[in-house]
């Protein structure tokens, strides 16, 4: 009987993992298509920039005439290696495939001219690019690796993620204003604003850290998973059970709380579902953190 239930649970787990992977693939695919249309149909033909690594790629293409697809891969490559160390190997693999797919689409697709209005080009080009980045993050990957660098620097300095991204983009747009034109820099700032707000809308908040509270009858197993498999800090609160579906029950219940980056939330939810699909999980944004164990424990 135990063997039967063990096989049954294994089949359910595999089915759940497959479903999660398919969902991530759909999100990433939609993100890559949206970003490629935004780049090829709006920004690239009009020499408009975005922020981050994508903006650097577009600026280098304007200055050197080098192939944009190749630049997208080369500029993001160091961030992928950094992401493998800072976040996870799975995240790096997903991001590598997403960026490679974006580079291929930008190279092969042809998008007809939709409008010559520079304001519409900046707004809708930024919207499509932001949608692409947002959907890719929902799928556990990134199309722009600058945020990975921002996370790494924020952990080693007093700068927050938002501070670093702001400083990086001010320098980028300032350089574009000096080298290309002030008008291009101004429209590029509008493009970045449109893209960033779209990303915010799709992934529900630009905050880098997400607080995750978990209520489950398998709290000990989930706590061990977070501490050992995910290598993240976890806090246990003790509470009396309130009135729920089973009435006033579950005295001395344990509630788990951990803080992760928003790029890691999907993995936390997946691992919790493997243990208890009925677990009650609450997520809410956290502006910033200090101390604790947000990053992985160093190996000895």
N, C-alpha and C positions, 0 to 999 in steps of 0.2 A: 504493500500500500504506500509506504514512504517513497519507494522508487517511482511509483506511478505519479504521485503528486510532485516529486522532484522533476520528472520529465515534463509534466504539465506546466509547472512554473517556468522551466527553461524555455518551452515553446512560447509562452506568453511574453517572456522577456525578449526573446529574439524578435517576435512580432512587433513589440513596442519599439525596439531599437530600429527595426526596419522602417516603421512608420515615421519615427523621428528623423531618420536620415533622408527619407523621401521629402518630408516637409522642408528640411534644410536645403535640399537640392532645388526645390521649387523656388524658395525665397532667393537663393543665390542666383538662379537662372534668370528670374525676373529682374533682379538687381543688375546683373551684367547687361541684359538687353536694354534696360532703361538708361543706364550710364553710357552705353555705346551710342545710343541715339542722341543723347544730350551732347556728347562730345563731337560726333561726326556731323550731326545735323545743325548744331547751333554754335558751339564754342570754337571748334577747330577751324571752320571756314572763315570765321570773323576775327581770329586772333584774340579771343577773350580768354581770360584765365580764371581758375578757381583757386581756392586755398590749398594748403598742404602739399603732399607729394604729387598730386595730380596737377596742381598749379605750377610746380617746378618743372614737370614734364612738358606742359604746354609752353612755358616760357623758353625752355631750352629748344623746343621745336621751332619757335619763332626766330630765335637768335641763330641757330645753326642749320635749320632746314633738315635736321636728322629725322628719321622715321619715328613717328609718335608712338607706334605700337612697341617698338624696341625700347624707347625711352621709358614708357610706362613700366615695363618689366624691370629694366635696370635700376630705376630710381627706387622702386618698391622692394627690390631684392634684399637689401640690408635690413629693412624693417621686418621682413618675413623671418629671417634668422633670429632677430631680436624677439619676435613674437613667439618663436618656438621655445625660447628660454624663459620669457616673462609670463607667458600664458600657457600654451600647451603645444605639443607636436601636432595634434589633430587640428588645432586652430591654424597652424602654419601650413599644413597640407591643404586645408579648405581654401585659405587665402591665396596660396600659390595657384591653385587650379582656377579660382575666380579671376585673378589678375591676368593669368595666361589666356583665359577665355575672352576677357575684355579686350586684350591686345589683339587677338585674332579677329574678333568682330569689328573692331575699329579699322583693321586693315582691309577687310573684305566687303563690308556692307556699304551700300550707296544710299544716302538719304537725300531726297530732293529738297530744294530750298523752300522752306515754309513761309518765311517772312524776311524782309530786309530791315525791319524796325529794330534798332539796336536795343531799345528798352525791352521789347518782347524777347529778343535773343538772350539777353542777360537773365531775365526772370525765368523763362521757360527752360533755357539751357541749364540754369542752376537748379531748377525744380527737378528735371529729369536726372541730373547727376546726383543730386541729394537723395532722390528716391532710390537710385541704384545703390548708393552707399548704405542707406538705411535698411533696405531689404537684405543686402548682403550681411549686415551685422545681425539682423534677425535670424539669418541662417548660420551664424557662428563664424563668419569670415569678414574680411575687410577688403575694399578696393583701393583704399588710400591708407598707406602704412604710417602716416605721420602721427596718428593717434597712439600707435604702439610706442613710438619714440617718446611722445608726451607722457605716457604712463611711466615709462622707465625713468625719465628725468625727474618726474614729480616724486618718485620714491627715493631719489638721491639728493634732492635739494628742497629749498623752501617754496619753490614754485608749484602752484597747483596745475592740473592738466589744462584748465581754461586759460591760465596765465601764459603757459608756454605756447599754446596754439595761437593766442592773440599776438604775442611777440613775433612768432614765426611768420604769421600772415602779414603783419605790419611791415616787416622787413621785405617780404616777397612782393607786396604791392608797391612799396616804395621803390624797389629795384625796377619793377616793371614801368613805373612812372618815369624813372630816369632814362631807362634804356629804350623802351618802346614809345610810349606817349602817356601823358597825364590822362587823356580821355580813356585810353585802354585800361589804365589802372582803376579809374573811377567806375567804369562799367564792370570790371572784374570784381571790385568790391561788392557791387550789387549782386553779381552772380554768386559770390561766396555767401552773402547774406541769405539769398534765396535757397541755396543748397543746404546751408546749416539749419535753417528753419524747417525745411522738408525732412531732414534727418531727425530733428527733434520730434516732429509730428509722428513719424513712422515708428520710432523706437521708444516713444514716450519718455522724453527727457534727455538732456545732454549731460546730466550728472554722471560722473565717471564711476561712482560707487553705488551699489544697490544693497540695501539691507534686506535679508531674507529671513523670515520667521517661519518655523516649521512646527506644526502640531501633529504628532503621530503616535500611535501605539508602539511603533518600532523605533522610538527615539534613540535608544542605545545603538542600534545598528546604523542609523543615519548619522549619529554623532561620530561613530568610528569611521564611517566612510568619508565624512568631510575632513576629519583630522588626518587620516592615513592615505586615502586614495587621492583626494583633492589637495591635501596638504595645506589646509586653511584653518584659521582659528575658529572655534565655535564656543559659544557661551550657552550654558544650560540654566533656564529659569524653572523654578518649581512653583506650581500653582494648583489650586483646587479646580476640579472640573466644573464647568458651568452647565447650564441647561442646553442640551443639544438634541440630536435625532434619537438618542437613547435615553433621554430624560436627564435628570440631575445625577450624573455619574462621573466616573474617572477621577477620584480624589488623588491628590499628590501627583498630578500629571507633570511631565517634563516638556518644556517648550524650548526649542533650539533656536539660536540666533547666530547668524554669521554675516559677514560683509564681504562681497566680491566685486570685481569690476563688472561692468555691464556686458563685456564680451564673454564673461564666464557664466552668466546666469543660465543660459540654455543648457550648459553641461550640468550645473547643479540640479536643475529641474529633472533632467533625464536620469541622473543617478538616484535622486529621491524616488522617482517613479518606479525604478527597478526594484526598490525595497518595499515601497508602500504607495500604490496608486491612489489610495483614498486619503493620503496625507493632506492636511490643510496648510497651504503655503501662502504667505503674504509677502509681497515685494513692495518696497517703496524707495524712492531716490534719496541718496545722501550726498550733500554738497561736497564734503571732503572728509578725510580721516587723518588721524595722527596716532602713531604708536600701534600697538596690537600686532597681529600677524596677517596682514593683507596679502603679502607675497609669500612664496613658498619657503619652507624651512630650508636653510642651507644644509647640504650633505656633509657629513663628517667622515 
